[in-house]
């Protein structure tokens, strides 16, 4: 088993994000930035949305996946890649691998959304199911990689994944200039760590706010005590953020860069999804809407500020999207 791109200096810096931007240029999409006059008036702020729901494979994950796969040797590509994912990294890695002529094996939890499972299979992945509540995904992935000679591409705890994800914030700063706050949806922390690195390079005084569901508040608890802690994960509609503990490298980066953390409820996420759909005509999955949920929920005072918000993904089927919106009040 090998860990690709692990030779990169783990003390990641903006130079790694710049290198990733050059590596993925012309392959990953440069996603648009949106504003809403309604939201600006409501919050008395200038809010800029980075629409990664419009990225290839439907989420920011493609940035890091391609950045990593593009650095694999021919031998590693020939043997194929493997990862565990509930959907967005699965789709991104499978697509990235196929673009480089490699196969992908994905361990997916049995309760992953069927639409994400189907999309991953359509990209050409071999899917291996596991139970997220009783199985050790890391051990299963390592065992499969060892047995079949596959290269592990971790969904978030990987330097190339982090620097690739950071290109989303880099583009946002290029488009709108400096910001006072940047709200970032987080699960394992790949997007969070990458965006924090980009923020320190382009807006050194900006507050970076990690947003996670109340049902999985490992980042809030970990940052509060200064070390990674594991939590019991309850049910939440934000399936992409159902993780028990922050990534090792991700947490180290976020902590060193002064990242803060807040939580949002499923009800707040539903309201954010409805706002994005009705006011901005954007279809966003629950995890993708959690950063906006923090703004709408008033978790941080943003009055008079320039605010960035990551819309991290839009992979959701029509049936589930309709059911979620139907439950908003």
C-alpha positions as CSV (number, residue, x, y, z in Angstrom):
1,X,0.0,0.0,0.0
2,X,1.3,3.5,-0.8
3,X,0.1,6.9,0.2
4,X,0.4,9.1,-3.0
5,X,1.9,12.6,-2.8
6,X,3.1,11.9,0.8
7,X,6.5,13.2,-0.1
8,X,5.1,16.7,-0.1
9,X,6.2,18.8,2.9
10,X,3.4,18.4,5.4
11,X,3.8,22.0,6.5
12,X,1.7,23.0,3.6
13,X,1.8,26.6,2.4
14,X,0.3,28.8,-0.3
15,X,3.0,27.7,-2.7
16,X,1.4,24.2,-2.7
17,X,-2.0,25.7,-3.5
18,X,-0.4,27.7,-6.3
19,X,1.2,24.5,-7.7
20,X,-2.1,22.7,-7.5
21,X,-3.9,25.5,-9.3
22,X,-1.4,25.1,-12.2
23,X,-1.7,21.3,-12.2
24,X,-5.5,21.3,-12.4
25,X,-5.9,24.2,-14.8
26,X,-7.9,23.3,-17.9
27,X,-9.1,20.1,-16.2
28,X,-11.0,21.2,-13.1
29,X,-13.6,24.0,-13.8
30,X,-13.1,27.5,-12.6
31,X,-16.5,27.8,-10.8
32,X,-18.4,31.1,-10.7
33,X,-18.9,33.4,-7.7
34,X,-22.4,34.6,-7.0
35,X,-24.1,37.2,-4.8
36,X,-27.6,37.8,-3.6
37,X,-28.9,41.3,-3.0
38,X,-31.6,39.9,-0.8
39,X,-29.1,38.2,1.5
40,X,-26.8,41.2,1.6
41,X,-29.7,43.3,2.7
42,X,-30.9,40.7,5.2
43,X,-27.4,40.4,6.8
44,X,-26.2,43.9,6.2
45,X,-23.1,42.4,4.7
46,X,-21.5,41.7,1.3
47,X,-21.7,37.9,0.8
48,X,-19.9,36.0,-2.0
49,X,-20.7,32.4,-2.8
50,X,-18.1,30.0,-4.4
51,X,-20.3,27.6,-6.3
52,X,-18.5,24.3,-6.1
53,X,-21.8,22.5,-6.8
54,X,-21.0,23.4,-10.4
55,X,-17.5,21.8,-10.3
56,X,-16.8,18.6,-12.3
57,X,-18.4,15.6,-10.6
58,X,-20.6,18.0,-8.7
59,X,-18.3,19.0,-5.8
60,X,-15.0,20.6,-4.8
61,X,-13.6,17.2,-4.3
62,X,-12.5,16.9,-8.0
63,X,-9.8,19.6,-7.3
64,X,-7.9,17.6,-4.8
65,X,-8.5,14.2,-6.4
66,X,-7.1,15.3,-9.8
67,X,-4.2,17.2,-8.1
68,X,-3.2,13.9,-6.4
69,X,-3.8,11.5,-9.2
70,X,-1.9,13.7,-11.7
71,X,1.2,13.2,-9.5
72,X,1.1,9.4,-9.4
73,X,3.7,7.4,-11.2
74,X,2.8,5.2,-14.2
75,X,3.2,2.1,-12.0
76,X,0.8,3.5,-9.4
77,X,-1.7,4.4,-12.1
78,X,-1.4,0.9,-13.6
79,X,-2.2,-0.7,-10.2
80,X,-5.2,1.6,-9.6
81,X,-6.4,3.7,-6.7
82,X,-8.7,3.1,-3.7
83,X,-10.5,5.2,-1.2
84,X,-13.4,5.1,1.2
85,X,-16.1,7.8,0.7
86,X,-19.9,8.3,1.1
87,X,-20.1,9.8,-2.4
88,X,-18.4,13.1,-3.4
89,X,-14.7,12.0,-3.1
90,X,-15.8,8.6,-4.6
91,X,-17.1,10.3,-7.7
92,X,-14.2,12.8,-8.0
93,X,-11.5,10.2,-7.6
94,X,-13.1,7.8,-10.0
95,X,-13.4,10.5,-12.6
96,X,-9.9,11.8,-12.0
97,X,-8.5,8.2,-12.2
98,X,-10.3,7.6,-15.5
99,X,-8.9,10.8,-17.0
100,X,-5.4,9.4,-16.2
101,X,-6.2,5.9,-17.4
102,X,-6.4,4.3,-14.0
103,X,-9.0,2.1,-12.3
104,X,-10.7,3.1,-9.0
105,X,-12.0,0.9,-6.2
106,X,-14.3,2.7,-3.7
107,X,-15.5,1.6,-0.3
108,X,-18.9,3.2,0.3
109,X,-21.1,3.0,3.4
110,X,-24.3,1.1,2.9
111,X,-26.3,4.1,3.9
112,X,-24.7,6.4,1.3
113,X,-27.3,8.2,-1.0
114,X,-28.2,5.9,-3.8
115,X,-27.7,8.7,-6.3
116,X,-24.1,9.1,-5.3
117,X,-23.6,5.3,-5.4
118,X,-25.1,5.2,-8.9
119,X,-23.0,8.2,-10.1
120,X,-19.8,6.6,-8.8
121,X,-20.6,3.3,-10.6
122,X,-21.3,5.3,-13.7
123,X,-17.9,6.8,-13.7
124,X,-16.5,3.3,-13.7
125,X,-15.6,2.5,-10.0
126,X,-15.7,-0.9,-8.4
127,X,-17.8,-0.4,-5.3
128,X,-17.2,-2.3,-2.0
129,X,-19.9,-1.7,0.6
130,X,-19.3,-1.3,4.4
131,X,-21.2,-0.3,7.5
132,X,-20.1,3.2,8.6
133,X,-21.3,2.5,12.2
134,X,-19.6,-0.8,12.8
135,X,-16.7,-1.2,10.4
136,X,-13.4,0.5,10.5
137,X,-13.1,2.2,7.1
138,X,-9.5,3.0,7.5
139,X,-8.6,-0.6,8.3
140,X,-10.7,-1.9,5.5
141,X,-9.2,0.5,3.0
142,X,-5.6,-0.4,4.1
143,X,-6.4,-4.1,3.9
144,X,-7.8,-3.9,0.4
145,X,-4.9,-1.8,-0.8
146,X,-2.4,-4.2,0.6
147,X,-4.1,-7.2,-0.8
148,X,-4.6,-5.8,-4.3
149,X,-1.6,-3.5,-4.5
150,X,-3.8,-0.4,-4.8
151,X,-2.7,3.2,-4.1
152,X,-4.7,4.9,-1.3
153,X,-6.0,8.3,-2.0
154,X,-7.4,9.5,1.3
155,X,-10.4,11.8,0.9
156,X,-9.0,14.5,3.2
157,X,-5.9,13.6,5.2
158,X,-3.5,14.0,2.3
159,X,-1.3,17.0,1.3
160,X,-2.3,16.9,-2.3
161,X,-6.0,16.7,-1.5
162,X,-5.7,19.7,0.8
163,X,-3.8,21.9,-1.6
164,X,-6.1,21.0,-4.4
165,X,-9.1,21.9,-2.4
166,X,-7.5,25.2,-1.4
167,X,-7.7,26.3,-5.1
168,X,-11.4,27.0,-4.6
169,X,-10.7,29.7,-2.0
170,X,-7.7,30.9,-4.1
171,X,-10.1,31.5,-7.0
172,X,-12.7,33.2,-4.7
173,X,-10.1,35.7,-3.5
174,X,-8.9,36.3,-7.1
175,X,-12.5,37.1,-8.0
176,X,-13.6,39.3,-5.1
177,X,-10.5,40.5,-3.3
178,X,-10.0,40.4,0.4
179,X,-12.6,39.1,2.9
180,X,-13.3,39.6,6.6
181,X,-14.8,36.1,7.1
182,X,-14.7,32.8,5.2
183,X,-17.3,30.2,6.1
184,X,-16.3,26.7,5.0
185,X,-18.3,23.4,5.3
186,X,-16.2,20.7,6.9
187,X,-16.2,17.0,7.4
188,X,-12.7,15.5,7.5
189,X,-11.2,18.9,6.8
190,X,-9.7,18.8,3.3
191,X,-11.6,21.9,2.1
192,X,-11.2,23.6,5.4
193,X,-7.5,23.2,5.7
194,X,-6.9,24.1,2.0
195,X,-9.1,27.2,2.3
196,X,-7.4,28.3,5.5
197,X,-4.0,28.2,3.8
198,X,-5.4,30.2,0.8
199,X,-7.0,32.7,3.2
200,X,-3.8,33.4,5.1
201,X,-2.1,34.1,1.8
202,X,-4.7,36.4,0.4
203,X,-6.5,37.8,3.4
204,X,-4.2,37.3,6.5
205,X,-6.7,38.9,8.9
206,X,-9.8,37.0,7.7
207,X,-11.6,34.8,10.2
208,X,-12.0,31.3,8.8
209,X,-15.1,29.6,10.2
210,X,-15.5,25.8,10.0
211,X,-19.2,24.8,9.8
212,X,-20.4,21.3,10.7
213,X,-23.7,19.7,11.7
214,X,-24.7,19.5,15.3
215,X,-24.9,15.7,14.9
216,X,-21.1,15.5,14.2
217,X,-19.4,18.3,16.2
218,X,-15.9,16.9,16.3
219,X,-14.3,20.1,14.9
220,X,-16.0,22.3,17.5
221,X,-15.0,20.1,20.4
222,X,-11.5,19.4,19.1
223,X,-10.6,23.1,18.5
224,X,-12.0,23.9,21.9
225,X,-9.6,21.5,23.7
226,X,-6.7,21.9,21.4
227,X,-6.5,18.2,20.2
228,X,-8.4,15.8,18.0
229,X,-11.3,14.1,19.8
230,X,-13.7,11.5,18.6
231,X,-17.5,12.0,18.9
232,X,-20.5,9.7,18.5
233,X,-22.1,10.7,15.2
234,X,-25.9,11.0,15.2
235,X,-28.2,11.0,12.2
236,X,-28.1,14.1,10.0
237,X,-29.1,15.0,6.5
238,X,-25.6,16.2,5.9
239,X,-24.2,12.8,4.9
240,X,-20.9,14.3,3.6
241,X,-20.1,15.6,7.0
242,X,-20.8,12.5,9.1
243,X,-17.3,11.9,10.5
244,X,-16.3,11.2,14.1
245,X,-12.9,13.0,14.2
246,X,-11.0,15.6,12.2
247,X,-8.2,14.5,9.9
248,X,-4.8,14.5,11.5
249,X,-3.0,16.9,9.1
250,X,-6.2,18.8,8.5
251,X,-6.6,19.6,12.2
252,X,-2.9,20.6,12.6
253,X,-3.3,23.1,9.8
254,X,-6.6,24.5,11.0
255,X,-5.4,24.8,14.5
256,X,-2.2,26.5,13.6
257,X,-4.1,29.0,11.4
258,X,-6.6,30.0,14.1
259,X,-9.7,28.4,12.5
260,X,-12.9,28.7,14.5
261,X,-15.8,26.2,14.4
262,X,-19.6,26.5,14.7
263,X,-22.5,24.0,14.3
264,X,-25.8,24.1,12.5
265,X,-29.0,22.0,12.8
266,X,-30.6,20.0,10.1
267,X,-33.5,22.5,10.2
268,X,-31.1,25.4,9.4
269,X,-29.5,23.4,6.6
270,X,-32.9,22.8,5.0
271,X,-33.7,26.6,5.2
272,X,-30.3,27.3,3.5
273,X,-31.0,24.8,0.7
274,X,-34.4,26.4,0.1
275,X,-32.9,29.9,0.0
276,X,-30.2,28.8,-2.5
277,X,-32.9,27.1,-4.7
278,X,-35.6,29.8,-4.6
279,X,-33.4,32.9,-4.5
280,X,-30.3,31.9,-6.4
281,X,-31.6,29.0,-8.5
282,X,-28.9,26.7,-7.2
283,X,-29.4,23.0,-6.4
284,X,-27.2,22.2,-3.4
285,X,-26.9,19.1,-1.3
286,X,-27.2,19.4,2.5
287,X,-23.5,19.4,3.3
288,X,-23.0,22.0,0.5
289,X,-25.5,24.3,2.2
290,X,-24.2,24.1,5.7
291,X,-21.9,27.1,5.4
292,X,-24.8,29.3,4.4
293,X,-26.9,27.8,7.2
294,X,-24.4,29.2,9.7
295,X,-24.9,32.7,8.2
296,X,-28.7,32.5,8.1
297,X,-28.7,31.1,11.6
298,X,-26.8,34.1,13.0
299,X,-24.0,32.0,14.5
300,X,-21.5,34.8,13.8
301,X,-22.1,38.5,13.6
302,X,-21.3,39.5,10.0
303,X,-22.8,43.0,9.9
304,X,-20.7,45.4,7.8
305,X,-18.4,42.6,6.7
306,X,-17.2,41.1,3.4
307,X,-18.0,37.4,3.7
308,X,-17.1,34.3,1.6
309,X,-19.2,31.2,1.7
310,X,-18.3,27.8,0.2
311,X,-21.0,25.9,-1.5
312,X,-19.2,22.6,-1.4
313,X,-21.4,20.3,-3.5
314,X,-24.6,19.7,-5.3
315,X,-24.9,15.9,-5.6
316,X,-28.5,15.1,-4.6
317,X,-31.3,13.4,-6.5
318,X,-34.6,15.0,-7.2
319,X,-36.6,12.9,-4.8
320,X,-34.4,13.5,-1.8
321,X,-34.1,17.2,-2.6
322,X,-37.9,17.6,-2.8
323,X,-38.4,15.7,0.5
324,X,-35.9,17.9,2.3
325,X,-37.4,21.1,1.0
326,X,-40.9,19.9,1.8
327,X,-39.9,19.8,5.5
328,X,-38.8,23.5,5.7
329,X,-41.1,25.8,7.6
